[in-house]
Amino acid sequence: MQCYDINEGDFRGHTPLAWAARNGHNEVVKILLGQEEVNPDKPENHGNAPLLIAVENGHEDVVKALLRREDVNPGKPDKNGDTPLAFAAQCGHEGVVKILLEQEEVNPVTPNVAGQTPLLNAAWYGHEGVVKILLEQEGVNPDTPNDAGQTPLSYAAESGHEGVVKTLLQREEVNPDKPDHHGSTPLSAAAQSGHEGVVKILLGRKEVNPERLDNDGDTPLSCAAYGGWEGVVKILLEQEGVNPDIQNHAGQTPLSYAAQEGHEGVVKILLQQENVDPTKADNSGQTPLNYATKYGYLRVTELLQLHEAAT
């Protein structure tokens, strides 16, 4: 007679304990943990141990039960360097975050292999409650970037999480105009994604430069025009000193970007600006009209031709 191995996993490597942890069956977890031969920290094929699985799914009672075991490491990372706290922060499980932060082995600033911290995860996904909890922890710097130079603020701005943006901007350590390694600022990120509310919040800070260039020479206005975000384009054009006809390193203007992408509304707005030259060519000799005809944007082509004829 062959006895069943309690630590034997299925084809995905999920053990009975892993399944119970995933589905939040706390009483089953307790029974399994009571077996002398059980390994409470055995990972499945992707490297996730039962604790990390329970954390990801927000099962607080299961997390507490697993943490009572001395052989379960609450700070143990997966193969990508993500700790249970990082997963809890990403998923927005505030209760689990609090439980983990009570453990001595848990470091709230441990990054993964890409430099992502739990705070960056929480900001990216807009979990305002988790962001506030993490900001209360000793040693947590609200302006620490990942390996690409992206800060919690730039992540929150890019994703349009106004509450998180406001929370982060309350901290003196946060630079609201800090660029990432591509030169993109939180304002550029918000403009490129079309988040009008975040754009307005950031423009309310005197440190924020609405004309700051990224590494390609693009401004927030260029980013908004490229994305076709009419509301953001209008907001930026209201800012003092914003040049609606500025060229990037390739010679492209906001208008050529809008024409290239077929954004009729943005083209209309830009053509209403006095100092926009619709005949201005980029470094390859392409004008906005060239782009519109090249990609078959009929209405944009008509707008540009009518404007040229009127001038």
C-alpha positions as CSV (number, residue, x, y, z in Angstrom):
1,M,0.0,0.0,0.0
2,Q,1.4,3.4,-1.0
3,C,0.8,6.3,1.3
4,Y,0.0,9.8,-0.2
5,D,2.8,12.3,0.1
6,I,1.3,15.5,1.6
7,N,4.0,17.5,-0.1
8,E,3.3,16.1,-3.5
9,G,2.2,18.7,-6.0
10,D,0.0,18.4,-9.1
11,F,1.3,19.1,-12.6
12,R,1.6,22.8,-11.7
13,G,3.4,22.0,-8.5
14,H,0.5,22.9,-6.3
15,T,0.5,21.0,-3.1
16,P,-2.7,20.5,-1.0
17,L,-1.5,23.3,1.2
18,A,-1.0,25.6,-1.7
19,W,-4.5,24.9,-3.0
20,A,-6.0,25.5,0.4
21,A,-4.0,28.7,0.8
22,R,-5.1,29.9,-2.7
23,N,-8.8,29.4,-2.0
24,G,-8.7,30.7,1.6
25,H,-9.7,27.5,3.3
26,N,-8.3,28.5,6.7
27,E,-9.5,25.4,8.6
28,V,-8.0,23.1,6.0
29,V,-4.8,25.0,6.2
30,K,-4.7,24.5,9.9
31,I,-5.2,20.8,9.6
32,L,-2.5,20.5,7.0
33,L,-0.1,22.6,9.1
34,G,-0.8,20.2,11.9
35,Q,0.8,17.3,10.0
36,E,4.4,16.7,11.1
37,E,5.6,16.0,7.6
38,V,4.1,19.0,5.8
39,N,6.5,21.5,4.3
40,P,4.7,24.9,4.7
41,D,7.2,26.8,2.6
42,K,7.3,24.5,-0.5
43,P,7.0,26.5,-3.7
44,E,5.0,25.4,-6.7
45,N,6.5,25.4,-10.2
46,H,6.5,29.2,-10.6
47,G,8.3,29.5,-7.3
48,N,5.4,30.8,-5.2
49,A,5.2,29.4,-1.7
50,P,1.8,29.0,0.1
51,L,2.4,32.2,2.0
52,L,2.8,34.2,-1.2
53,I,-0.2,32.5,-2.8
54,A,-2.4,33.4,0.3
55,V,-1.0,37.0,0.3
56,E,-1.8,37.5,-3.4
57,N,-5.4,36.4,-2.9
58,G,-5.8,38.5,0.2
59,H,-6.6,35.7,2.7
60,E,-5.7,37.3,6.0
61,D,-6.5,34.3,8.2
62,V,-4.5,31.9,6.1
63,V,-1.6,34.4,6.1
64,K,-1.7,34.6,9.9
65,A,-1.8,30.8,10.2
66,L,1.2,30.3,8.0
67,L,3.2,33.0,9.8
68,R,2.8,31.1,13.0
69,R,5.2,28.6,11.6
70,E,8.9,29.3,12.3
71,D,9.9,27.6,9.0
72,V,7.9,30.2,6.9
73,N,9.9,33.2,5.9
74,P,7.6,36.3,5.5
75,G,10.3,38.1,3.6
76,K,11.1,35.4,1.1
77,P,11.1,36.7,-2.5
78,D,10.0,34.8,-5.6
79,K,12.3,34.2,-8.6
80,N,11.7,37.8,-9.7
81,G,12.7,39.2,-6.3
82,D,9.1,40.1,-5.4
83,T,8.4,39.6,-1.7
84,P,5.0,38.8,-0.1
85,L,4.7,42.4,0.9
86,A,5.3,43.5,-2.8
87,F,2.4,41.2,-3.9
88,A,0.1,42.5,-1.1
89,A,0.9,46.1,-2.1
90,Q,0.3,45.4,-5.8
91,C,-3.0,43.8,-5.1
92,G,-4.2,46.4,-2.6
93,H,-4.7,44.1,0.3
94,E,-4.4,46.5,3.2
95,G,-5.0,44.0,6.0
96,V,-2.4,41.7,4.6
97,V,0.1,44.5,4.3
98,K,-0.4,45.4,7.9
99,I,0.1,41.8,9.0
100,L,3.3,41.5,7.1
101,L,4.7,44.7,8.3
102,E,4.4,43.4,11.9
103,Q,7.0,40.7,11.0
104,E,10.6,41.4,11.9
105,E,11.9,39.8,8.7
106,V,9.9,42.0,6.4
107,N,11.7,45.0,4.9
108,P,9.2,47.5,3.4
109,V,11.8,48.8,1.0
110,T,13.1,45.6,-0.5
111,P,13.2,45.9,-4.3
112,N,12.8,43.2,-6.9
113,V,15.2,42.5,-9.7
114,A,13.9,45.6,-11.6
115,G,14.2,47.9,-8.6
116,Q,10.4,47.8,-7.9
117,T,9.6,48.4,-4.3
118,P,6.2,47.7,-2.6
119,L,5.5,51.4,-2.6
120,L,6.1,51.6,-6.4
121,N,3.6,48.7,-6.8
122,A,1.0,50.3,-4.7
123,A,1.3,53.6,-6.5
124,W,1.2,52.0,-9.9
125,Y,-2.1,50.2,-9.2
126,G,-3.6,53.1,-7.4
127,H,-4.0,51.6,-3.9
128,E,-4.1,54.8,-1.9
129,G,-4.7,53.0,1.4
130,V,-1.6,50.9,1.0
131,V,0.5,53.9,-0.2
132,K,-0.4,55.7,3.1
133,I,0.5,52.6,5.2
134,L,3.8,52.2,3.5
135,L,4.7,55.9,3.8
136,E,4.4,55.6,7.6
137,Q,7.1,53.0,7.7
138,E,10.6,53.9,8.8
139,G,13.1,54.1,5.9
140,V,10.5,54.4,3.1
141,N,11.5,57.1,0.7
142,P,8.5,58.3,-1.3
143,D,10.7,59.4,-4.2
144,T,12.9,56.3,-4.7
145,P,12.9,55.2,-8.4
146,N,13.1,51.8,-9.9
147,D,15.9,50.8,-12.3
148,A,14.2,52.8,-15.1
149,G,14.2,55.9,-13.0
150,Q,10.4,55.8,-12.5
151,T,9.2,57.1,-9.1
152,P,6.0,56.3,-7.3
153,L,4.7,59.7,-8.4
154,S,5.5,59.1,-12.1
155,Y,3.7,55.7,-11.9
156,A,0.6,57.2,-10.2
157,A,0.6,60.0,-12.8
158,E,0.9,57.7,-15.7
159,S,-2.0,55.5,-14.4
160,G,-4.2,58.5,-13.6
161,H,-4.5,57.8,-9.8
162,E,-5.3,61.3,-8.6
163,G,-5.6,60.3,-4.9
164,V,-2.2,58.7,-4.9
165,V,-0.7,61.7,-6.7
166,K,-2.1,64.0,-4.1
167,T,-0.9,61.8,-1.2
168,L,2.6,61.7,-2.6
169,L,2.8,65.4,-3.3
170,Q,2.2,66.1,0.4
171,R,5.7,64.7,1.1
172,E,8.5,67.2,1.0
173,E,10.9,64.5,-0.4
174,V,8.9,64.1,-3.6
175,N,10.1,66.0,-6.6
176,P,7.0,66.6,-8.8
177,D,9.2,67.3,-11.9
178,K,11.7,64.4,-11.5
179,P,12.4,62.8,-14.9
180,D,13.0,59.1,-15.4
181,H,15.9,57.7,-17.4
182,H,14.1,58.6,-20.7
183,G,13.7,62.2,-19.4
184,S,9.9,61.8,-19.0
185,T,8.5,63.6,-16.0
186,P,5.2,62.8,-14.1
187,L,3.6,65.6,-16.2
188,S,4.7,64.0,-19.4
189,A,3.5,60.6,-18.3
190,A,0.1,62.0,-17.3
191,A,-0.2,64.0,-20.6
192,Q,0.7,61.0,-22.7
193,S,-1.9,58.9,-21.0
194,G,-4.6,61.6,-21.2
195,H,-5.2,62.1,-17.5
196,E,-6.6,65.6,-17.3
197,G,-7.1,65.6,-13.5
198,V,-3.5,64.6,-12.8
199,V,-2.2,67.1,-15.3
200,K,-4.1,69.9,-13.5
201,I,-2.8,68.8,-10.1
202,L,0.8,68.7,-11.3
203,L,0.5,72.1,-13.1
204,G,-0.6,73.5,-9.7
205,R,3.0,73.0,-8.5
206,K,5.4,75.8,-9.2
207,E,8.3,73.3,-9.6
208,V,6.6,71.6,-12.6
209,N,7.9,72.9,-16.0
210,P,5.2,72.4,-18.7
211,E,7.9,72.8,-21.4
212,R,10.4,70.3,-20.1
213,L,11.9,68.2,-22.8
214,D,12.4,64.4,-22.6
215,N,15.4,62.7,-24.2
216,D,13.7,62.8,-27.6
217,G,13.0,66.5,-27.3
218,D,9.3,66.0,-26.7
219,T,7.3,68.2,-24.4
220,P,4.2,67.2,-22.4
221,L,2.2,69.0,-25.2
222,S,3.9,66.8,-27.9
223,C,3.0,63.7,-25.8
224,A,-0.6,64.7,-25.5
225,A,-0.9,65.6,-29.2
226,Y,0.6,62.2,-30.1
227,G,-2.0,60.5,-27.9
228,G,-4.9,62.5,-29.3
229,W,-5.9,63.8,-25.8
230,E,-7.8,67.0,-26.7
231,G,-8.6,68.0,-23.1
232,V,-4.9,67.7,-22.0
233,V,-3.8,69.7,-25.1
234,K,-6.2,72.5,-24.2
235,I,-5.0,72.6,-20.6
236,L,-1.3,72.7,-21.6
237,L,-1.9,75.4,-24.2
238,E,-3.3,77.6,-21.4
239,Q,0.0,77.5,-19.6
240,E,2.3,80.5,-19.9
241,G,5.4,79.9,-22.1
242,V,4.1,76.7,-23.8
243,N,5.2,76.7,-27.4
244,P,2.5,75.0,-29.6
245,D,4.9,74.7,-32.5
246,I,8.0,73.4,-30.7
247,Q,10.1,70.8,-32.6
248,N,11.6,67.7,-31.1
249,H,15.0,66.3,-32.0
250,A,13.5,64.8,-35.1
251,G,11.9,68.1,-36.1
252,Q,8.4,66.9,-35.4
253,T,5.9,69.4,-33.9
254,P,2.7,68.7,-31.9
255,L,0.8,69.3,-35.1
256,S,2.8,66.8,-37.1
257,Y,2.3,64.2,-34.4
258,A,-1.4,64.8,-34.4
259,A,-1.6,64.6,-38.2
260,Q,0.5,61.5,-38.2
261,E,-1.8,59.7,-35.9
262,G,-5.0,61.1,-37.4
263,H,-6.2,63.0,-34.4
264,E,-8.7,65.4,-36.0
265,G,-9.7,67.2,-32.8
266,V,-6.1,67.9,-31.8
267,V,-5.3,69.2,-35.3
268,K,-8.2,71.6,-35.1
269,I,-7.1,72.9,-31.7
270,L,-3.5,73.4,-32.8
271,L,-4.5,75.1,-36.1
272,Q,-6.3,77.8,-34.0
273,Q,-3.0,78.8,-32.4
274,E,-1.4,81.9,-34.0
275,N,2.2,80.7,-34.1
276,V,1.6,77.2,-35.5
277,D,3.1,76.7,-38.9
278,P,1.2,73.8,-40.6
279,T,3.8,73.8,-43.4
280,K,6.8,73.2,-41.1
281,A,8.8,70.1,-42.2
282,D,10.6,67.7,-39.8
283,N,14.2,66.5,-40.3
284,S,13.0,64.0,-42.9
285,G,11.2,66.7,-44.9
286,Q,7.7,65.5,-43.9
287,T,5.1,68.2,-43.2
288,P,1.9,67.6,-41.3
289,L,0.0,67.4,-44.6
290,N,2.5,64.8,-45.9
291,Y,1.8,62.6,-42.8
292,A,-2.0,63.0,-43.1
293,T,-1.9,62.0,-46.8
294,K,0.6,59.2,-46.3
295,Y,-1.6,57.5,-43.7
296,G,-4.9,58.2,-45.5
297,Y,-6.5,60.6,-42.9
298,L,-9.0,62.3,-45.1
299,R,-10.5,64.7,-42.7
300,V,-7.1,65.8,-41.3
301,T,-5.9,66.3,-44.9
302,E,-8.9,68.5,-45.6
303,L,-8.4,70.6,-42.5
304,L,-4.7,71.2,-43.3
305,Q,-5.5,72.1,-46.9
306,L,-8.3,74.5,-45.9
307,H,-6.0,76.2,-43.4
308,E,-3.3,76.6,-46.0
309,A,-5.7,78.0,-48.5
310,A,-7.1,80.5,-45.9
311,T,-3.6,81.8,-45.2
